Amino acid sequence: MPTAWKDFMFAVQGALLFLLILVATELALGQTAPADELPTSARILAVQTGGSGCEATQTAVSLAPDLQSLSLLFSNFNLELGAGTAQPEASLLQKNCRIQVEIETPPGWSMAIKSVDYRGYARLPEGATARHRFSYRTEGMPPAMLREAPLRGPLDQDYFFRLEQPLSERRHTPCGPPNIRLVLNTHMSLRLGRERDTALLSLDSADMTLHQDFQIEWKRCGRNRR
């Protein structure tokens, strides 16, 4: 085969390979927005709370300036069991908080929660267990899978967990409505073992709040979903 023809074939193969790499990259990225291509405006319009673990005056919801996280702060979400508490004979205590957040989203974008951080304080005697978990949903989408942070005594410290939502289980809000209503459900439970010493699931000692931080994934509407 003449040298010029070989060079031409190599050039064609190189161009095809480059095209295939571009296509594969686009498929791998799906519709997730790059860091330099994120929405520039969104805001919280209204917050409603309910449940045994929170009240409107004791709960704060905020959206980060870069729109990549949503934070819940609880100033009075405590569970106590065992000696010296209001329920010394009880073995199980549970509380929940249901927060509905109305968010004005930028046109042409949908959002999903890709991970959640839990921060608080736990004092658990031997055999005691505690769980801190959440779920979320919005109109037009199925509920996201429940994720939880388990704790087991003996333990006496602040705790931090980051739990990732698997890519296949992320639920994006519907495209179209200018406002979305996210319903965030926080649930905490405390169970004693044989030891009846005081067990506590409470506020982070650093700043006296209980935190739940949600990392947000934004996607442009109008493209094929994963």
C-alpha positions as CSV (number, residue, x, y, z in Angstrom):
1,M,0.0,0.0,0.0
2,P,1.5,3.4,-0.9
3,T,2.8,5.5,2.0
4,A,0.4,8.4,1.2
5,W,-2.6,6.0,1.3
6,K,-1.4,4.6,4.7
7,D,-1.1,8.1,6.1
8,F,-4.6,8.9,4.9
9,M,-6.1,5.7,6.6
10,F,-4.3,6.5,9.8
11,A,-5.7,10.0,9.7
12,V,-9.2,8.7,9.2
13,Q,-8.9,6.2,12.0
14,G,-7.6,8.9,14.3
15,A,-10.6,11.1,13.5
16,L,-13.0,8.3,14.2
17,L,-11.3,7.5,17.5
18,F,-11.6,11.1,18.6
19,L,-15.3,11.2,17.6
20,L,-15.9,8.0,19.6
21,I,-14.2,9.5,22.7
22,L,-16.4,12.6,22.4
23,V,-19.5,10.5,22.2
24,A,-18.5,8.3,25.1
25,T,-17.7,11.3,27.2
26,E,-21.1,12.9,26.5
27,L,-22.8,9.6,27.5
28,A,-20.8,9.3,30.7
29,L,-21.6,12.8,31.7
30,G,-25.3,12.5,30.9
31,Q,-27.0,15.8,31.7
32,T,-25.1,16.6,34.9
33,A,-24.1,20.2,34.8
34,P,-20.3,21.0,34.9
35,A,-19.0,23.0,37.7
36,D,-18.8,26.1,35.5
37,E,-22.3,25.6,34.1
38,L,-24.7,25.7,37.1
39,P,-27.9,27.7,37.7
40,T,-27.3,31.2,39.0
41,S,-30.6,31.8,40.8
42,A,-32.9,29.8,43.1
43,R,-34.5,30.8,46.4
44,I,-36.6,29.4,49.3
45,L,-40.1,30.8,49.2
46,A,-41.7,29.0,52.2
47,V,-41.0,26.5,54.9
48,Q,-43.6,24.4,56.8
49,T,-42.7,22.0,59.6
50,G,-44.5,19.3,61.6
51,G,-43.8,16.3,63.8
52,S,-42.7,15.5,67.3
53,G,-39.1,16.5,66.8
54,C,-39.4,20.1,65.5
55,E,-41.3,23.3,65.5
56,A,-41.2,26.3,63.1
57,T,-39.4,28.5,65.7
58,Q,-36.7,25.8,66.3
59,T,-35.9,24.9,62.8
60,A,-34.0,26.8,60.1
61,V,-33.7,25.9,56.4
62,S,-31.1,27.6,54.1
63,L,-29.9,27.3,50.5
64,A,-26.2,27.9,50.0
65,P,-25.2,30.9,47.8
66,D,-23.7,28.5,45.2
67,L,-27.0,26.6,45.1
68,Q,-25.2,23.3,45.7
69,S,-26.5,22.4,49.2
70,L,-29.5,22.8,51.4
71,S,-29.1,22.9,55.1
72,L,-31.5,22.0,58.0
73,L,-30.7,23.2,61.5
74,F,-32.6,22.0,64.5
75,S,-32.2,23.8,67.8
76,N,-34.4,21.4,69.9
77,F,-34.4,17.8,68.6
78,N,-33.4,15.7,71.6
79,L,-34.0,12.1,72.6
80,E,-33.3,10.9,76.2
81,L,-33.9,7.5,77.9
82,G,-32.7,5.8,81.0
83,A,-31.8,6.9,84.5
84,G,-32.6,10.5,85.4
85,T,-34.7,11.2,82.3
86,A,-38.5,11.8,82.0
87,Q,-38.9,8.2,80.8
88,P,-36.6,6.1,82.9
89,E,-38.4,2.8,82.3
90,A,-38.9,3.2,78.5
91,S,-36.6,1.2,76.2
92,L,-37.5,2.9,72.9
93,L,-38.0,6.5,71.9
94,Q,-38.6,7.9,68.4
95,K,-39.1,11.4,67.0
96,N,-39.6,12.7,63.5
97,C,-39.7,16.0,61.7
98,R,-41.4,16.6,58.4
99,I,-40.3,19.8,56.6
100,Q,-41.9,21.0,53.4
101,V,-39.7,23.5,51.5
102,E,-41.0,25.5,48.5
103,I,-38.1,26.4,46.2
104,E,-38.3,28.8,43.2
105,T,-36.1,27.0,40.7
106,P,-34.4,28.5,37.7
107,P,-36.1,27.9,34.3
108,G,-34.8,24.8,32.5
109,W,-33.3,23.0,35.5
110,S,-34.3,20.1,37.7
111,M,-32.6,19.1,41.0
112,A,-31.9,15.9,43.0
113,I,-30.3,15.2,46.4
114,K,-27.1,13.3,45.8
115,S,-25.9,13.0,49.4
116,V,-26.8,13.9,53.0
117,D,-24.6,14.8,56.0
118,Y,-25.7,14.1,59.6
119,R,-24.1,15.9,62.5
120,G,-25.1,15.7,66.1
121,Y,-24.1,14.3,69.5
122,A,-24.6,10.8,71.0
123,R,-24.1,9.4,74.5
124,L,-24.9,5.7,74.5
125,P,-24.3,3.1,77.2
126,E,-23.2,-0.4,76.4
127,G,-25.9,-2.1,74.2
128,A,-27.8,1.1,73.3
129,T,-28.4,1.9,69.7
130,A,-29.5,5.0,67.8
131,R,-30.5,5.8,64.2
132,H,-30.6,9.1,62.3
133,R,-32.2,8.8,58.9
134,F,-34.1,10.6,56.2
135,S,-36.2,10.3,53.1
136,Y,-37.5,13.0,50.6
137,R,-40.0,13.3,47.8
138,T,-41.8,15.9,45.7
139,E,-44.8,15.9,43.5
140,G,-44.4,14.0,40.2
141,M,-41.5,11.7,41.5
142,P,-41.4,8.5,43.6
143,P,-39.9,8.8,47.1
144,A,-36.2,8.5,47.3
145,M,-34.7,5.5,49.1
146,L,-34.3,5.9,52.9
147,R,-30.8,6.4,54.1
148,E,-29.7,6.1,57.7
149,A,-26.7,6.6,60.0
150,P,-26.6,3.8,62.7
151,L,-24.9,4.4,66.1
152,R,-24.0,1.8,68.8
153,G,-22.8,2.2,72.4
154,P,-20.6,2.6,74.2
155,L,-20.3,6.0,72.7
156,D,-19.9,9.6,74.0
157,Q,-19.0,12.0,71.2
158,D,-20.1,14.3,68.4
159,Y,-20.8,12.3,65.2
160,F,-20.6,13.0,61.5
161,F,-21.8,10.8,58.6
162,R,-22.0,11.5,54.9
163,L,-24.2,9.1,53.0
164,E,-24.2,9.1,49.2
165,Q,-27.3,8.5,47.3
166,P,-26.4,5.9,44.6
167,L,-26.5,7.3,41.1
168,S,-29.2,4.9,40.0
169,E,-31.5,5.9,42.9
170,R,-31.3,9.7,42.5
171,R,-34.7,11.2,41.9
172,H,-34.8,14.5,40.0
173,T,-37.7,17.0,40.3
174,P,-40.0,17.3,37.3
175,C,-39.2,19.9,34.7
176,G,-41.7,22.6,34.0
177,P,-43.2,24.0,37.3
178,P,-41.4,27.2,38.3
179,N,-41.7,26.2,42.0
180,I,-41.1,22.8,43.6
181,R,-42.1,21.5,47.0
182,L,-39.5,19.2,48.6
183,V,-40.8,17.2,51.5
184,L,-37.9,16.2,53.8
185,N,-38.5,13.6,56.5
186,T,-36.0,13.3,59.3
187,H,-36.4,10.5,61.8
188,M,-34.3,9.6,64.9
189,S,-34.7,6.7,67.3
190,L,-33.0,5.6,70.5
191,R,-33.1,2.2,72.0
192,L,-31.6,1.0,75.3
193,G,-30.1,-2.4,75.9
194,R,-29.7,-4.1,79.3
195,E,-27.9,-1.1,80.7
196,R,-30.3,1.5,82.1
197,D,-27.8,4.4,82.2
198,T,-28.8,7.6,80.5
199,A,-28.8,7.5,76.7
200,L,-28.9,10.7,74.7
201,L,-29.1,11.6,71.0
202,S,-28.9,15.4,70.8
203,L,-27.4,18.6,69.5
204,D,-23.8,19.0,68.2
205,S,-21.8,20.3,71.2
206,A,-19.8,22.6,68.9
207,D,-22.6,25.0,68.0
208,M,-25.6,23.6,69.8
209,T,-27.6,22.6,66.7
210,L,-28.4,19.4,65.0
211,H,-27.5,19.5,61.3
212,Q,-28.7,17.8,58.2
213,D,-27.0,19.0,55.0
214,F,-28.1,17.9,51.6
215,Q,-25.8,18.2,48.6
216,I,-27.7,19.1,45.4
217,E,-27.2,17.9,41.8
218,W,-28.6,20.1,39.1
219,K,-29.5,19.0,35.6
220,R,-30.7,20.8,32.5
221,C,-34.2,19.8,31.3
222,G,-34.9,18.6,27.8
223,R,-32.2,15.9,27.6
224,N,-32.4,12.2,28.0
225,R,-32.2,11.1,31.6
226,R,-29.8,8.4,32.8
